[in-house]
């Protein structure tokens, strides 16, 4: 056992940190995924398939506003990691202050923007709600937006933890948020009848409580020297430095969020909100496989940033080769999951929801494609070479929605057409990001390939 542990934690300091984060994240994210699997059928039973579909659609719309940090989070992640690696604590603190000040201003602007537009929004039409609906949608969505804006500020602590290669601690915040959501839903259901408003408040409030507590603990203990002032104006100099990469990350965020979150809107408009539930549960099942792969991959982003800044190309090449081998095993495991998925769906959801096998297979392809491209996008994001990713994302943005509508409605492929459109779009990063990575690591990247 001691030999295994010694072998497991051998290698460079950078490699050992990654291994520790992967092991810790497997435990935390495994527990988090388990609580998510419990939450889904529990929530569906408390509401119904239509109301759950409405909630998923509302949450997808609100998720679009995550992009309104204009790429600051990802820009910060790279710049802060470099500042820490060269032991420039003054610069690192400036970046932390700029991040919090900027996001606070952005959050206030988002909520003001919502208040100005809310009176013109017909949510019954947007969500394609048919027949009578017994809850106040305007109130629900107003509360969701307000709580989201608070989340946007407090979740910066997760970005900082990721920048410090403390992935396990960052992931634990999601886990504790899920535990709190499950606990609050259980308790509120015992006290009074659970409705869509209660579910929305619980799911939006739980991350605020957890990240709020984490923010206080982190900045009053571990990162006391970087403690920010929430209500101050950002310094333009450092804001520009974060935005030097942030603008590109911002555009990629816009396209990615619209591409992956628009499915619920498309399905709601074409087939009704109750069909979002079916699509969502299949996505959640196979999404677990992507969570597993992301556990392995996430610590590498910051490690790639550090290694590239120090010219350690050999370590980068070895790491990417190992990730590709892991991906091959992962892809085989996804196929096995697909083969046993009918049995798993029956245990998980009972007989209330029937999942077509061909729909599940499209999510198998999605998992394989998205994880392959994520290996190279993590490296390219870590070293700031994201221009090709940017152009690819713009093409995906304009192609995905019309293609999804054409396949789903025009060719009568229904829900399968929506995910198939996404899979077709994923062929762009699958090819180009791999080629760009190879060119950079072999010192043959020129022009757009090196931007």
C-alpha positions in Angstrom: 0.0 0.0 0.0 2.8 2.4 0.9 4.4 1.7 -2.5 1.2 2.4 -4.3 0.7 5.7 -2.4 4.4 6.6 -3.1 3.9 5.9 -6.8 0.6 7.7 -6.9 2.0 10.9 -5.5 5.3 10.8 -7.4 6.4 13.3 -10.0 6.9 17.1 -10.1 5.3 19.4 -7.7 2.8 20.5 -10.4 1.9 16.9 -11.1 1.4 16.0 -7.5 -0.9 18.9 -7.0 -3.0 17.8 -10.0 -3.2 14.2 -8.7 -4.3 15.4 -5.3 -7.0 17.6 -6.8 -8.2 14.8 -9.1 -8.6 12.3 -6.2 -10.3 14.9 -4.0 -12.6 16.0 -6.8 -13.6 12.4 -7.5 -14.9 12.0 -4.0 -16.6 15.4 -3.9 -18.1 15.4 -7.4 -19.1 11.8 -7.0 -21.1 12.8 -3.9 -22.4 15.9 -5.7 -23.6 13.8 -8.7 -25.3 11.4 -6.3 -27.2 14.3 -4.7 -28.2 15.6 -8.1 -29.6 12.2 -9.1 -31.7 12.2 -5.9 -32.8 15.8 -6.5 -34.2 15.3 -10.0 -36.8 12.6 -9.4 -37.6 14.1 -6.0 -38.3 17.5 -7.6 -40.3 16.1 -10.5 -42.5 14.2 -8.1 -43.1 17.4 -6.0 -44.0 19.4 -9.1 -45.0 17.5 -12.3 -43.3 17.0 -15.7 -44.6 20.3 -17.1 -43.7 22.5 -14.2 -40.3 20.8 -13.9 -39.8 21.5 -17.6 -40.7 25.2 -17.0 -38.2 25.4 -14.2 -35.4 23.9 -16.3 -36.2 26.4 -19.1 -36.2 29.4 -16.7 -32.9 28.2 -15.3 -31.5 27.9 -18.8 -32.5 31.4 -19.6 -30.9 32.8 -16.5 -27.8 30.8 -17.2 -27.3 32.8 -20.3 -26.5 35.8 -18.1 -23.5 34.0 -16.7 -21.7 35.4 -19.8 -22.3 38.9 -18.5 -19.0 38.7 -16.6 -17.7 39.6 -20.1 -15.0 37.0 -19.7 -13.4 38.5 -16.6 -13.5 35.2 -14.7 -11.5 33.3 -17.3 -9.1 36.3 -17.9 -8.6 36.6 -14.2 -7.9 32.9 -13.9 -4.9 33.1 -16.2 -3.5 36.4 -15.0 -3.9 35.6 -11.3 -2.2 32.2 -11.7 0.8 33.9 -13.4 1.0 36.6 -10.7 1.0 33.9 -8.0 3.6 31.8 -9.9 6.1 34.8 -10.0 5.3 35.7 -6.3 3.8 39.1 -7.1 1.2 39.3 -4.3 0.6 43.1 -4.9 -0.4 42.4 -8.5 -2.5 39.4 -7.5 -4.4 41.5 -5.0 -5.1 44.1 -7.6 -6.6 41.4 -9.9 -8.8 40.1 -7.0 -10.1 43.6 -6.3 -10.7 44.3 -10.0 -12.6 41.1 -10.4 -15.0 41.7 -7.4 -15.5 45.4 -8.2 -16.2 44.7 -11.9 -18.6 41.8 -11.3 -20.5 43.8 -8.6 -21.1 46.6 -11.0 -22.1 44.2 -13.8 -24.5 42.4 -11.5 -26.3 45.6 -10.5 -26.6 46.6 -14.2 -28.0 43.2 -15.1 -30.8 43.5 -12.5 -31.6 47.1 -13.5 -31.7 45.9 -17.1 -34.1 43.1 -16.1 -36.4 45.6 -14.2 -36.6 47.8 -17.3 -37.5 45.0 -19.6 -39.7 42.9 -17.3 -42.9 44.7 -18.0 -42.6 44.0 -21.7 -41.9 40.3 -21.3 -44.8 37.8 -21.7 -43.3 34.8 -20.0 -46.4 32.6 -20.7 -45.7 33.0 -24.4 -41.9 32.7 -24.1 -42.2 29.4 -22.0 -45.1 28.2 -24.2 -47.3 27.4 -21.3 -50.5 25.9 -22.4 -53.8 26.1 -20.5 -54.1 27.5 -17.0 -51.1 28.0 -14.8 -51.7 28.6 -11.1 -48.5 30.5 -10.1 -47.2 34.1 -10.6 -44.5 33.7 -13.2 -43.4 37.4 -13.0 -42.7 37.0 -9.3 -40.8 33.8 -9.7 -38.6 35.0 -12.5 -38.0 38.4 -10.8 -36.8 36.5 -7.6 -34.7 34.2 -9.7 -32.9 37.1 -11.5 -32.3 38.9 -8.2 -30.8 35.9 -6.6 -28.8 35.1 -9.7 -27.1 38.5 -9.6 -26.0 37.9 -6.0 -24.7 34.5 -7.0 -22.7 36.1 -9.8 -20.7 38.1 -7.2 -20.2 35.4 -4.6 -19.2 32.7 -7.0 -16.0 34.5 -7.7 -14.5 32.6 -4.7 -14.7 29.5 -6.9 -12.7 31.1 -9.7 -10.0 32.2 -7.2 -9.8 28.7 -5.8 -9.4 27.2 -9.3 -6.7 29.8 -10.0 -4.8 28.6 -7.0 -5.1 24.9 -8.2 -7.5 24.2 -5.3 -10.0 22.4 -7.5 -11.2 20.1 -4.7 -12.2 23.0 -2.5 -14.0 24.7 -5.4 -15.9 21.6 -6.3 -16.9 21.0 -2.7 -19.0 24.3 -2.8 -21.2 22.7 -5.5 -21.6 19.6 -3.4 -22.6 21.5 -0.3 -25.0 23.6 -2.4 -26.7 20.4 -3.6 -26.9 19.1 0.0 -28.4 22.3 1.2 -30.9 22.3 -1.7 -32.0 18.8 -1.0 -32.3 19.5 2.8 -34.4 22.7 2.2 -36.7 21.1 -0.3 -37.3 18.2 2.1 -38.0 20.6 5.0 -40.2 23.0 3.1 -42.3 20.1 1.7 -42.9 19.0 5.3 -44.1 22.4 6.3 -46.3 23.4 3.3 -47.1 22.4 -0.2 -44.1 22.7 -2.5 -44.6 24.7 -5.7 -42.5 26.2 -8.5 -41.8 29.4 -6.5 -40.4 27.4 -3.5 -38.2 25.2 -5.8 -36.9 28.3 -7.6 -36.0 30.1 -4.3 -34.3 27.0 -2.8 -32.2 26.2 -5.9 -31.1 29.8 -6.3 -30.6 30.6 -2.6 -28.6 27.5 -1.6 -25.5 28.4 -3.7 -25.6 32.0 -2.3 -25.5 30.7 1.3 -22.7 28.2 0.6 -20.5 30.6 -1.5 -21.2 33.4 1.0 -19.9 31.4 3.9 -16.9 30.2 1.8 -16.1 33.8 0.9 -16.0 34.9 4.5 -13.9 31.8 5.5 -11.4 32.1 2.6 -10.8 35.9 2.9 -10.7 36.0 6.7 -8.2 33.1 6.9 -6.4 31.6 3.9 -6.3 34.6 1.6 -6.5 37.5 4.1 -3.9 39.5 2.1 -6.1 39.4 -1.0 -9.3 40.5 0.8 -11.3 42.7 -1.6 -13.7 45.6 -1.1 -17.0 44.7 -2.7 -18.2 48.2 -3.3 -15.5 50.1 -5.1 -14.7 51.0 -8.7 -12.2 48.8 -10.6 -8.9 50.4 -11.6 -8.9 50.7 -15.4 -5.3 49.5 -15.8 -6.0 46.1 -14.2 -9.4 45.9 -15.8 -7.8 46.2 -19.2 -5.2 43.5 -18.3 -8.0 41.1 -17.4 -9.9 42.0 -20.5 -7.0 41.5 -22.8 -8.0 37.8 -22.9 -11.4 38.4 -21.4 -13.1 39.8 -24.5 -12.3 36.6 -26.4 -13.4 34.5 -23.5 -16.6 36.6 -23.3 -17.5 36.0 -27.0 -16.8 32.2 -26.6 -19.0 32.2 -23.4 -21.8 33.9 -25.3 -21.8 31.4 -28.1 -21.3 28.4 -25.8 -24.0 29.3 -23.4 -26.5 30.0 -26.2 -25.5 26.9 -28.0 -25.9 24.6 -25.0 -28.7 26.3 -23.2 -30.9 27.0 -26.2 -32.0 23.4 -26.3 -34.6 23.9 -23.6 -36.1 27.0 -25.4 -36.2 25.2 -28.8 -37.9 22.1 -27.2 -40.3 24.2 -25.3 -41.3 26.2 -28.4 -41.6 23.2 -30.7 -43.0 20.5 -28.5 -44.0 22.1 -25.1 -42.2 22.3 -21.7 -43.1 18.8 -20.6 -40.7 17.5 -23.3 -37.9 19.4 -21.7 -38.1 17.1 -18.8 -37.3 14.0 -20.9 -34.4 15.8 -22.6 -33.1 17.0 -19.3 -33.1 13.7 -17.5 -31.2 12.0 -20.4 -28.7 14.9 -20.4 -28.3 14.6 -16.6 -27.6 10.8 -16.9 -24.9 11.1 -19.5 -23.7 14.4 -18.0 -22.3 12.4 -15.2 -19.7 11.0 -17.6 -18.7 14.5 -18.5 -18.4 15.4 -14.8 -16.0 12.5 -14.3 -13.8 13.6 -17.2 -13.9 17.3 -16.1 -12.7 16.2 -12.6 -9.5 14.9 -14.3 -9.2 17.8 -16.7 -10.0 20.9 -14.6 -6.8 21.1 -12.6 -4.8 21.1 -15.8 -5.9 24.5 -17.0 -4.0 26.4 -14.4 -1.1 23.9 -14.5 -0.9 24.4 -18.3 -0.7 28.2 -17.7 2.2 27.8 -15.2 4.1 25.2 -17.3 3.8 27.3 -20.5 5.0 30.5 -18.7 8.1 28.5 -17.6 8.7 26.9 -21.0 8.0 23.3 -19.7 6.7 21.9 -23.0 7.8 18.4 -22.2 5.5 18.2 -19.2 2.6 19.6 -21.3 3.1 17.0 -24.1 3.3 14.1 -21.6 0.2 15.4 -19.8 -1.9 15.7 -23.0 -0.8 12.2 -24.2 -1.9 10.8 -20.8 -5.2 12.6 -21.1 -5.8 11.1 -24.6 -5.2 7.6 -23.2 -7.7 8.4 -20.4 -10.2 9.6 -22.9 -10.0 6.3 -24.8 -10.9 4.4 -21.7 -13.6 7.0 -20.9 -15.2 6.6 -24.3 -15.5 2.8 -23.9 -17.1 3.3 -20.5 -19.7 5.7 -22.0 -20.7 3.0 -24.5 -21.1 0.5 -21.6 -23.3 3.1 -19.8 -25.4 3.4 -22.9 -26.0 -0.4 -23.1 -27.2 -0.6 -19.5 -29.0 2.8 -19.5 -32.5 1.4 -20.0 -32.1 -0.5 -16.8 -30.7 2.5 -15.0 -33.4 4.8 -16.2 -36.1 2.4 -14.9 -34.5 2.2 -11.5 -33.9 6.0 -11.3 -37.2 7.3 -12.8 -39.6 4.4 -12.6 -42.2 3.9 -15.4 -43.2 7.6 -15.5 -40.6 8.6 -18.1 -39.7 6.4 -21.1 -36.4 7.2 -22.7 -35.8 6.3 -26.4 -32.6 4.4 -27.0 -31.7 6.5 -30.0 -31.9 9.7 -28.0 -29.6 8.2 -25.4 -27.1 7.3 -28.1 -26.9 10.9 -29.3 -25.8 11.9 -25.8 -23.2 9.1 -25.9 -21.7 10.8 -29.0 -22.0 14.2 -27.4 -20.1 13.0 -24.3 -17.3 11.5 -26.5 -17.0 14.6 -28.7 -17.2 17.3 -26.0 -14.6 15.5 -23.8 -12.1 15.1 -26.7 -12.2 18.7 -27.6 -12.1 19.8 -24.0 -8.6 18.3 -23.7 -7.2 20.8 -26.2 -9.5 23.7 -25.3 -8.2 23.5 -21.7 -4.6 23.7 -22.9 -5.4 26.6 -25.4 -7.4 28.5 -22.8 -4.6 28.0 -20.2 -2.0 29.5 -22.6 -4.3 32.2 -24.0 -4.3 30.9 -27.6 -8.1 31.1 -28.2 -8.6 32.9 -31.5 -9.5 29.8 -33.4 -11.8 28.7 -30.6 -13.4 32.1 -30.9 -14.1 31.8 -34.7 -15.3 28.2 -34.3 -17.7 29.3 -31.5 -19.1 32.1 -33.7 -19.8 29.6 -36.6 -21.5 27.2 -34.0 -23.7 30.1 -32.8 -25.2 30.8 -36.2 -25.4 27.2 -37.2 -26.7 25.4 -34.2 -30.2 26.8 -33.6 -31.5 26.7 -37.3 -30.0 23.2 -37.7 -31.6 22.0 -34.5 -35.0 23.3 -35.7 -34.6 21.8 -39.1 -33.6 18.4 -37.8 -36.2 18.4 -35.0 -39.2 19.7 -36.8 -38.4 19.7 -40.5 -37.1 16.1 -40.6 -39.4 15.0 -37.7 -36.5 13.8 -35.6 -38.0 15.4 -32.5 -35.7 15.7 -29.5 -33.0 13.6 -31.1 -32.7 16.3 -33.8 -31.8 18.9 -31.2 -28.9 17.0 -29.7 -27.8 15.8 -33.2 -27.4 19.4 -34.3 -25.1 20.0 -31.3 -23.1 16.9 -32.2 -22.6 18.1 -35.8 -21.4 21.5 -34.5 -18.9 19.9 -32.1 -17.0 18.5 -35.1 -15.5 22.0 -35.5 -13.5 22.1 -32.3 -12.8 18.3 -32.5 -10.7 18.9 -35.6 -9.3 22.4 -35.4 -8.3 22.6 -31.7 -6.4 19.3 -32.0 -4.5 20.6 -35.0 -3.7 24.0 -33.3 -2.4 22.2 -30.1 -0.1 20.0 -32.1 1.3 23.0 -34.0 2.0 25.0 -30.8 3.7 22.2 -29.0 5.8 21.4 -32.1 6.7 25.1 -32.5 5.1 25.2 -35.9 2.2 27.6 -35.1 2.2 30.8 -37.1 -0.4 33.5 -37.8 -3.9 32.6 -36.5 -2.7 29.3 -35.2 -0.5 31.1 -32.6 -3.1 33.6 -31.4 
